Amino acid sequence: MTTESPRWFTSSYSGNGGQCVQVATNLAATRGTVPVRDSKNPNGPALNLPVGAFSSFVAALKTGELGSA
């Protein structure tokens, strides 16, 4: 079992409007998950996404497959 803590990262593509998420990719290799949380509520809950699901999500964003808001 690892005691590694998440190292939270906010994308440089995020605007400064407060609508950001943070991810902790440092846990992908050791735990097989990528935690995701709301940057406005850092003490709130985090979603632990499986690495494959997170990778698919990012790929879909990059190709525009998910559309735009």
mmCIF file as gemmi writes it, N, C-alpha and C atoms, coordinates in Angstrom:
data_model
loop_
_atom_site.group_PDB
_atom_site.id
_atom_site.type_symbol
_atom_site.label_atom_id
_atom_site.label_alt_id
_atom_site.label_comp_id
_atom_site.label_asym_id
_atom_site.label_entity_id
_atom_site.label_seq_id
_atom_site.pdbx_PDB_ins_code
_atom_site.Cartn_x
_atom_site.Cartn_y
_atom_site.Cartn_z
_atom_site.occupancy
_atom_site.B_iso_or_equiv
_atom_site.pdbx_formal_charge
_atom_site.auth_seq_id
_atom_site.auth_asym_id
_atom_site.pdbx_PDB_model_num
ATOM 1 N N . MET Axp A 1 ? 0.838 -1.183 0 1 0 ? 1 A 1
ATOM 2 C CA . MET Axp A 1 ? 0 0 0 1 0 ? 1 A 1
ATOM 3 C C . MET Axp A 1 ? 0.884 1.248 0 1 0 ? 1 A 1
ATOM 4 N N . THR Axp A 2 ? 0.482 2.222 -0.761 1 0 ? 2 A 1
ATOM 5 C CA . THR Axp A 2 ? 1.257 3.45 -0.867 1 0 ? 2 A 1
ATOM 6 C C . THR Axp A 2 ? 0.657 4.549 0.013 1 0 ? 2 A 1
ATOM 7 N N . THR Axp A 3 ? 1.512 5.408 0.493 1 0 ? 3 A 1
ATOM 8 C CA . THR Axp A 3 ? 1.046 6.547 1.285 1 0 ? 3 A 1
ATOM 9 C C . THR Axp A 3 ? 1.209 7.842 0.501 1 0 ? 3 A 1
ATOM 10 N N . GLU Axp A 4 ? 1.406 7.697 -0.791 1 0 ? 4 A 1
ATOM 11 C CA . GLU Axp A 4 ? 1.614 8.86 -1.654 1 0 ? 4 A 1
ATOM 12 C C . GLU Axp A 4 ? 0.379 9.759 -1.651 1 0 ? 4 A 1
ATOM 13 N N . SER Axp A 5 ? 0.604 11.056 -1.496 1 0 ? 5 A 1
ATOM 14 C CA . SER Axp A 5 ? -0.476 12.036 -1.486 1 0 ? 5 A 1
ATOM 15 C C . SER Axp A 5 ? -0.68 12.611 -2.883 1 0 ? 5 A 1
ATOM 16 N N . PRO Axp A 6 ? -1.903 13.015 -3.19 1 0 ? 6 A 1
ATOM 17 C CA . PRO Axp A 6 ? -2.144 13.643 -4.494 1 0 ? 6 A 1
ATOM 18 C C . PRO Axp A 6 ? -1.402 14.97 -4.605 1 0 ? 6 A 1
ATOM 19 N N . ARG Axp A 7 ? -0.797 15.207 -5.756 1 0 ? 7 A 1
ATOM 20 C CA . ARG Axp A 7 ? -0.199 16.505 -6.074 1 0 ? 7 A 1
ATOM 21 C C . ARG Axp A 7 ? -1.125 17.145 -7.104 1 0 ? 7 A 1
ATOM 22 N N . TRP Axp A 8 ? -1.947 18.07 -6.648 1 0 ? 8 A 1
ATOM 23 C CA . TRP Axp A 8 ? -2.997 18.658 -7.466 1 0 ? 8 A 1
ATOM 24 C C . TRP Axp A 8 ? -2.43 19.607 -8.497 1 0 ? 8 A 1
ATOM 25 N N . PHE Axp A 9 ? -3.019 19.571 -9.687 1 0 ? 9 A 1
ATOM 26 C CA . PHE Axp A 9 ? -2.583 20.352 -10.828 1 0 ? 9 A 1
ATOM 27 C C . PHE Axp A 9 ? -3.803 20.995 -11.478 1 0 ? 9 A 1
ATOM 28 N N . THR Axp A 10 ? -3.712 22.279 -11.778 1 0 ? 10 A 1
ATOM 29 C CA . THR Axp A 10 ? -4.746 22.984 -12.536 1 0 ? 10 A 1
ATOM 30 C C . THR Axp A 10 ? -4.165 23.299 -13.905 1 0 ? 10 A 1
ATOM 31 N N . SER Axp A 11 ? -4.866 22.954 -14.953 1 0 ? 11 A 1
ATOM 32 C CA . SER Axp A 11 ? -4.389 23.159 -16.311 1 0 ? 11 A 1
ATOM 33 C C . SER Axp A 11 ? -4.094 24.626 -16.587 1 0 ? 11 A 1
ATOM 34 N N . SER Axp A 12 ? -3.033 24.862 -17.336 1 0 ? 12 A 1
ATOM 35 C CA . SER Axp A 12 ? -2.71 26.227 -17.751 1 0 ? 12 A 1
ATOM 36 C C . SER Axp A 12 ? -3.732 26.753 -18.755 1 0 ? 12 A 1
ATOM 37 N N . TYR Axp A 13 ? -4.557 25.861 -19.315 1 0 ? 13 A 1
ATOM 38 C CA . TYR Axp A 13 ? -5.615 26.267 -20.24 1 0 ? 13 A 1
ATOM 39 C C . TYR Axp A 13 ? -6.851 26.771 -19.505 1 0 ? 13 A 1
ATOM 40 N N . SER Axp A 14 ? -6.908 26.547 -18.214 1 0 ? 14 A 1
ATOM 41 C CA . SER Axp A 14 ? -8.06 26.99 -17.434 1 0 ? 14 A 1
ATOM 42 C C . SER Axp A 14 ? -8.077 28.505 -17.364 1 0 ? 14 A 1
ATOM 43 N N . GLY Axp A 15 ? -9.246 29.07 -17.576 1 0 ? 15 A 1
ATOM 44 C CA . GLY Axp A 15 ? -9.381 30.512 -17.444 1 0 ? 15 A 1
ATOM 45 C C . GLY Axp A 15 ? -9.365 30.898 -15.98 1 0 ? 15 A 1
ATOM 46 N N . ASN Axp A 16 ? -9.419 32.147 -15.703 1 0 ? 16 A 1
ATOM 47 C CA . ASN Axp A 16 ? -9.401 32.602 -14.321 1 0 ? 16 A 1
ATOM 48 C C . ASN Axp A 16 ? -10.811 32.883 -13.821 1 0 ? 16 A 1
ATOM 49 N N . GLY Axp A 17 ? -11.821 32.216 -14.414 1 0 ? 17 A 1
ATOM 50 C CA . GLY Axp A 17 ? -13.206 32.461 -14.05 1 0 ? 17 A 1
ATOM 51 C C . GLY Axp A 17 ? -13.712 31.608 -12.911 1 0 ? 17 A 1
ATOM 52 N N . GLY Axp A 18 ? -12.865 30.772 -12.333 1 0 ? 18 A 1
ATOM 53 C CA . GLY Axp A 18 ? -13.272 29.958 -11.199 1 0 ? 18 A 1
ATOM 54 C C . GLY Axp A 18 ? -13.997 28.679 -11.562 1 0 ? 18 A 1
ATOM 55 N N . GLN Axp A 19 ? -14.107 28.351 -12.836 1 0 ? 19 A 1
ATOM 56 C CA . GLN Axp A 19 ? -14.791 27.139 -13.268 1 0 ? 19 A 1
ATOM 57 C C . GLN Axp A 19 ? -13.761 26.065 -13.632 1 0 ? 19 A 1
ATOM 58 N N . CYS Axp A 20 ? -12.865 25.753 -12.724 1 0 ? 20 A 1
ATOM 59 C CA . CYS Axp A 20 ? -11.76 24.849 -13.011 1 0 ? 20 A 1
ATOM 60 C C . CYS Axp A 20 ? -11.863 23.553 -12.215 1 0 ? 20 A 1
ATOM 61 N N . VAL Axp A 21 ? -11.246 22.543 -12.753 1 0 ? 21 A 1
ATOM 62 C CA . VAL Axp A 21 ? -11.053 21.305 -12.009 1 0 ? 21 A 1
ATOM 63 C C . VAL Axp A 21 ? -9.558 21.112 -11.836 1 0 ? 21 A 1
ATOM 64 N N . GLN Axp A 22 ? -9.206 20.336 -10.838 1 0 ? 22 A 1
ATOM 65 C CA . GLN Axp A 22 ? -7.817 19.986 -10.6 1 0 ? 22 A 1
ATOM 66 C C . GLN Axp A 22 ? -7.695 18.477 -10.689 1 0 ? 22 A 1
ATOM 67 N N . VAL Axp A 23 ? -6.543 18.003 -11.144 1 0 ? 23 A 1
ATOM 68 C CA . VAL Axp A 23 ? -6.285 16.572 -11.229 1 0 ? 23 A 1
ATOM 69 C C . VAL Axp A 23 ? -4.976 16.26 -10.526 1 0 ? 23 A 1
ATOM 70 N N . ALA Axp A 24 ? -4.822 15.027 -10.113 1 0 ? 24 A 1
ATOM 71 C CA . ALA Axp A 24 ? -3.581 14.566 -9.48 1 0 ? 24 A 1
ATOM 72 C C . ALA Axp A 24 ? -3.081 13.356 -10.26 1 0 ? 24 A 1
ATOM 73 N N . THR Axp A 25 ? -2.352 13.629 -11.339 1 0 ? 25 A 1
ATOM 74 C CA . THR Axp A 25 ? -1.892 12.549 -12.218 1 0 ? 25 A 1
ATOM 75 C C . THR Axp A 25 ? -0.753 11.737 -11.609 1 0 ? 25 A 1
ATOM 76 N N . ASN Axp A 26 ? -0.175 12.203 -10.523 1 0 ? 26 A 1
ATOM 77 C CA . ASN Axp A 26 ? 0.937 11.47 -9.912 1 0 ? 26 A 1
ATOM 78 C C . ASN Axp A 26 ? 0.512 10.129 -9.322 1 0 ? 26 A 1
ATOM 79 N N . LEU Axp A 27 ? -0.778 9.894 -9.174 1 0 ? 27 A 1
ATOM 80 C CA . LEU Axp A 27 ? -1.247 8.626 -8.605 1 0 ? 27 A 1
ATOM 81 C C . LEU Axp A 27 ? -1.607 7.597 -9.67 1 0 ? 27 A 1
ATOM 82 N N . ALA Axp A 28 ? -1.483 7.952 -10.938 1 0 ? 28 A 1
ATOM 83 C CA . ALA Axp A 28 ? -1.889 7.051 -12.017 1 0 ? 28 A 1
ATOM 84 C C . ALA Axp A 28 ? -1.091 5.746 -11.998 1 0 ? 28 A 1
ATOM 85 N N . ALA Axp A 29 ? 0.201 5.823 -11.862 1 0 ? 29 A 1
ATOM 86 C CA . ALA Axp A 29 ? 1.027 4.613 -11.916 1 0 ? 29 A 1
ATOM 87 C C . ALA Axp A 29 ? 0.891 3.741 -10.675 1 0 ? 29 A 1
ATOM 88 N N . THR Axp A 30 ? 0.826 4.365 -9.501 1 0 ? 30 A 1
ATOM 89 C CA . THR Axp A 30 ? 0.813 3.588 -8.261 1 0 ? 30 A 1
ATOM 90 C C . THR Axp A 30 ? -0.568 3.102 -7.85 1 0 ? 30 A 1
ATOM 91 N N . ARG Axp A 31 ? -1.607 3.863 -8.177 1 0 ? 31 A 1
ATOM 92 C CA . ARG Axp A 31 ? -2.961 3.502 -7.748 1 0 ? 31 A 1
ATOM 93 C C . ARG Axp A 31 ? -3.905 3.171 -8.896 1 0 ? 31 A 1
ATOM 94 N N . GLY Axp A 32 ? -3.512 3.521 -10.123 1 0 ? 32 A 1
ATOM 95 C CA . GLY Axp A 32 ? -4.364 3.252 -11.274 1 0 ? 32 A 1
ATOM 96 C C . GLY Axp A 32 ? -5.548 4.182 -11.381 1 0 ? 32 A 1
ATOM 97 N N . THR Axp A 33 ? -5.494 5.306 -10.67 1 0 ? 33 A 1
ATOM 98 C CA . THR Axp A 33 ? -6.582 6.281 -10.713 1 0 ? 33 A 1
ATOM 99 C C . THR Axp A 33 ? -6.029 7.684 -10.902 1 0 ? 33 A 1
ATOM 100 N N . VAL Axp A 34 ? -6.915 8.563 -11.379 1 0 ? 34 A 1
ATOM 101 C CA . VAL Axp A 34 ? -6.605 9.987 -11.491 1 0 ? 34 A 1
ATOM 102 C C . VAL Axp A 34 ? -7.687 10.728 -10.716 1 0 ? 34 A 1
ATOM 103 N N . PRO Axp A 35 ? -7.366 11.196 -9.513 1 0 ? 35 A 1
ATOM 104 C CA . PRO Axp A 35 ? -8.342 11.967 -8.75 1 0 ? 35 A 1
ATOM 105 C C . PRO Axp A 35 ? -8.637 13.305 -9.421 1 0 ? 35 A 1
ATOM 106 N N . VAL Axp A 36 ? -9.897 13.714 -9.389 1 0 ? 36 A 1
ATOM 107 C CA . VAL Axp A 36 ? -10.346 14.983 -9.967 1 0 ? 36 A 1
ATOM 108 C C . VAL Axp A 36 ? -11.185 15.689 -8.911 1 0 ? 36 A 1
ATOM 109 N N . ARG Axp A 37 ? -10.964 17.005 -8.728 1 0 ? 37 A 1
ATOM 110 C CA . ARG Axp A 37 ? -11.739 17.754 -7.74 1 0 ? 37 A 1
ATOM 111 C C . ARG Axp A 37 ? -12.052 19.159 -8.258 1 0 ? 37 A 1
ATOM 112 N N . ASP Axp A 38 ? -12.987 19.798 -7.616 1 0 ? 38 A 1
ATOM 113 C CA . ASP Axp A 38 ? -13.383 21.17 -7.914 1 0 ? 38 A 1
ATOM 114 C C . ASP Axp A 38 ? -12.36 22.108 -7.288 1 0 ? 38 A 1
ATOM 115 N N . SER Axp A 39 ? -11.767 22.979 -8.088 1 0 ? 39 A 1
ATOM 116 C CA . SER Axp A 39 ? -10.733 23.875 -7.57 1 0 ? 39 A 1
ATOM 117 C C . SER Axp A 39 ? -11.29 24.878 -6.556 1 0 ? 39 A 1
ATOM 118 N N . LYS Axp A 40 ? -12.594 25.144 -6.611 1 0 ? 40 A 1
ATOM 119 C CA . LYS Axp A 40 ? -13.196 26.09 -5.661 1 0 ? 40 A 1
ATOM 120 C C . LYS Axp A 40 ? -13.449 25.445 -4.296 1 0 ? 40 A 1
ATOM 121 N N . ASN Axp A 41 ? -13.391 24.125 -4.243 1 0 ? 41 A 1
ATOM 122 C CA . ASN Axp A 41 ? -13.669 23.407 -3.003 1 0 ? 41 A 1
ATOM 123 C C . ASN Axp A 41 ? -12.591 22.34 -2.775 1 0 ? 41 A 1
ATOM 124 N N . PRO Axp A 42 ? -11.352 22.761 -2.499 1 0 ? 42 A 1
ATOM 125 C CA . PRO Axp A 42 ? -10.259 21.806 -2.382 1 0 ? 42 A 1
ATOM 126 C C . PRO Axp A 42 ? -10.392 20.82 -1.219 1 0 ? 42 A 1
ATOM 127 N N . ASN Axp A 43 ? -11.216 21.129 -0.252 1 0 ? 43 A 1
ATOM 128 C CA . ASN Axp A 43 ? -11.428 20.198 0.86 1 0 ? 43 A 1
ATOM 129 C C . ASN Axp A 43 ? -12.65 19.317 0.652 1 0 ? 43 A 1
ATOM 130 N N . GLY Axp A 44 ? -13.315 19.489 -0.479 1 0 ? 44 A 1
ATOM 131 C CA . GLY Axp A 44 ? -14.497 18.702 -0.797 1 0 ? 44 A 1
ATOM 132 C C . GLY Axp A 44 ? -14.125 17.349 -1.383 1 0 ? 44 A 1
ATOM 133 N N . PRO Axp A 45 ? -15.113 16.643 -1.899 1 0 ? 45 A 1
ATOM 134 C CA . PRO Axp A 45 ? -14.867 15.296 -2.436 1 0 ? 45 A 1
ATOM 135 C C . PRO Axp A 45 ? -14.072 15.335 -3.733 1 0 ? 45 A 1
ATOM 136 N N . ALA Axp A 46 ? -13.43 14.222 -4.014 1 0 ? 46 A 1
ATOM 137 C CA . ALA Axp A 46 ? -12.707 14.043 -5.273 1 0 ? 46 A 1
ATOM 138 C C . ALA Axp A 46 ? -13.233 12.778 -5.939 1 0 ? 46 A 1
ATOM 139 N N . LEU Axp A 47 ? -13.319 12.807 -7.249 1 0 ? 47 A 1
ATOM 140 C CA . LEU Axp A 47 ? -13.669 11.618 -8.021 1 0 ? 47 A 1
ATOM 141 C C . LEU Axp A 47 ? -12.382 10.896 -8.37 1 0 ? 47 A 1
ATOM 142 N N . ASN Axp A 48 ? -12.321 9.612 -8.121 1 0 ? 48 A 1
ATOM 143 C CA . ASN Axp A 48 ? -11.156 8.814 -8.492 1 0 ? 48 A 1
ATOM 144 C C . ASN Axp A 48 ? -11.483 8.061 -9.767 1 0 ? 48 A 1
ATOM 145 N N . LEU Axp A 49 ? -11.017 8.596 -10.893 1 0 ? 49 A 1
ATOM 146 C CA . LEU Axp A 49 ? -11.307 8 -12.186 1 0 ? 49 A 1
ATOM 147 C C . LEU Axp A 49 ? -10.245 6.975 -12.56 1 0 ? 49 A 1
ATOM 148 N N . PRO Axp A 50 ? -10.656 5.83 -13.101 1 0 ? 50 A 1
ATOM 149 C CA . PRO Axp A 50 ? -9.659 4.882 -13.608 1 0 ? 50 A 1
ATOM 150 C C . PRO Axp A 50 ? -8.823 5.551 -14.708 1 0 ? 50 A 1
ATOM 151 N N . VAL Axp A 51 ? -7.555 5.199 -14.791 1 0 ? 51 A 1
ATOM 152 C CA . VAL Axp A 51 ? -6.641 5.824 -15.747 1 0 ? 51 A 1
ATOM 153 C C . VAL Axp A 51 ? -7.191 5.76 -17.171 1 0 ? 51 A 1
ATOM 154 N N . GLY Axp A 52 ? -7.716 4.621 -17.579 1 0 ? 52 A 1
ATOM 155 C CA . GLY Axp A 52 ? -8.242 4.474 -18.933 1 0 ? 52 A 1
ATOM 156 C C . GLY Axp A 52 ? -9.402 5.408 -19.205 1 0 ? 52 A 1
ATOM 157 N N . ALA Axp A 53 ? -10.292 5.568 -18.253 1 0 ? 53 A 1
ATOM 158 C CA . ALA Axp A 53 ? -11.439 6.463 -18.413 1 0 ? 53 A 1
ATOM 159 C C . ALA Axp A 53 ? -10.975 7.916 -18.507 1 0 ? 53 A 1
ATOM 160 N N . PHE Axp A 54 ? -10.02 8.295 -17.675 1 0 ? 54 A 1
ATOM 161 C CA . PHE Axp A 54 ? -9.506 9.66 -17.725 1 0 ? 54 A 1
ATOM 162 C C . PHE Axp A 54 ? -8.813 9.923 -19.057 1 0 ? 54 A 1
ATOM 163 N N . SER Axp A 55 ? -8.023 8.98 -19.533 1 0 ? 55 A 1
ATOM 164 C CA . SER Axp A 55 ? -7.327 9.134 -20.813 1 0 ? 55 A 1
ATOM 165 C C . SER Axp A 55 ? -8.317 9.273 -21.961 1 0 ? 55 A 1
ATOM 166 N N . SER Axp A 56 ? -9.377 8.478 -21.945 1 0 ? 56 A 1
ATOM 167 C CA . SER Axp A 56 ? -10.405 8.57 -22.988 1 0 ? 56 A 1
ATOM 168 C C . SER Axp A 56 ? -11.107 9.92 -22.95 1 0 ? 56 A 1
ATOM 169 N N . PHE Axp A 57 ? -11.387 10.405 -21.753 1 0 ? 57 A 1
ATOM 170 C CA . PHE Axp A 57 ? -12.031 11.709 -21.586 1 0 ? 57 A 1
ATOM 171 C C . PHE Axp A 57 ? -11.164 12.825 -22.158 1 0 ? 57 A 1
ATOM 172 N N . VAL Axp A 58 ? -9.882 12.829 -21.824 1 0 ? 58 A 1
ATOM 173 C CA . VAL Axp A 58 ? -8.961 13.864 -22.309 1 0 ? 58 A 1
ATOM 174 C C . VAL Axp A 58 ? -8.842 13.783 -23.834 1 0 ? 58 A 1
ATOM 175 N N . ALA Axp A 59 ? -8.748 12.574 -24.369 1 0 ? 59 A 1
ATOM 176 C CA . ALA Axp A 59 ? -8.653 12.407 -25.824 1 0 ? 59 A 1
ATOM 177 C C . ALA Axp A 59 ? -9.894 12.956 -26.518 1 0 ? 59 A 1
ATOM 178 N N . ALA Axp A 60 ? -11.073 12.701 -25.948 1 0 ? 60 A 1
ATOM 179 C CA . ALA Axp A 60 ? -12.319 13.2 -26.533 1 0 ? 60 A 1
ATOM 180 C C . ALA Axp A 60 ? -12.374 14.718 -26.478 1 0 ? 60 A 1
ATOM 181 N N . LEU Axp A 61 ? -11.867 15.317 -25.416 1 0 ? 61 A 1
ATOM 182 C CA . LEU Axp A 61 ? -11.818 16.78 -25.334 1 0 ? 61 A 1
ATOM 183 C C . LEU Axp A 61 ? -10.912 17.353 -26.413 1 0 ? 61 A 1
ATOM 184 N N . LYS Axp A 62 ? -9.759 16.728 -26.602 1 0 ? 62 A 1
ATOM 185 C CA . LYS Axp A 62 ? -8.795 17.236 -27.578 1 0 ? 62 A 1
ATOM 186 C C . LYS Axp A 62 ? -9.314 17.162 -29.004 1 0 ? 62 A 1
ATOM 187 N N . THR Axp A 63 ? -10.119 16.161 -29.312 1 0 ? 63 A 1
ATOM 188 C CA . THR Axp A 63 ? -10.627 16.011 -30.679 1 0 ? 63 A 1
ATOM 189 C C . THR Axp A 63 ? -11.93 16.765 -30.899 1 0 ? 63 A 1
ATOM 190 N N . GLY Axp A 64 ? -12.487 17.338 -29.84 1 0 ? 64 A 1
ATOM 191 C CA . GLY Axp A 64 ? -13.757 18.046 -29.962 1 0 ? 64 A 1
ATOM 192 C C . GLY Axp A 64 ? -14.957 17.128 -29.984 1 0 ? 64 A 1
ATOM 193 N N . GLU Axp A 65 ? -14.751 15.884 -29.669 1 0 ? 65 A 1
ATOM 194 C CA . GLU Axp A 65 ? -15.807 14.874 -29.7 1 0 ? 65 A 1
ATOM 195 C C . GLU Axp A 65 ? -16.958 15.192 -28.74 1 0 ? 65 A 1
ATOM 196 N N . LEU Axp A 66 ? -16.666 15.91 -27.682 1 0 ? 66 A 1
ATOM 197 C CA . LEU Axp A 66 ? -17.681 16.222 -26.672 1 0 ? 66 A 1
ATOM 198 C C . LEU Axp A 66 ? -18.389 17.538 -26.927 1 0 ? 66 A 1
ATOM 199 N N . GLY Axp A 67 ? -18.004 18.25 -27.951 1 0 ? 67 A 1
ATOM 200 C CA . GLY Axp A 67 ? -18.633 19.529 -28.248 1 0 ? 67 A 1
ATOM 201 C C . GLY Axp A 67 ? -18.104 20.623 -27.346 1 0 ? 67 A 1
ATOM 202 N N . SER Axp A 68 ? -18.802 21.732 -27.357 1 0 ? 68 A 1
ATOM 203 C CA . SER Axp A 68 ? -18.398 22.863 -26.508 1 0 ? 68 A 1
ATOM 204 C C . SER Axp A 68 ? -19.605 23.371 -25.742 1 0 ? 68 A 1
ATOM 205 N N . ALA Axp A 69 ? -19.341 24.007 -24.634 1 0 ? 69 A 1
ATOM 206 C CA . ALA Axp A 69 ? -20.42 24.513 -23.779 1 0 ? 69 A 1
ATOM 207 C C . ALA Axp A 69 ? -20.934 25.839 -24.266 1 0 ? 69 A 1
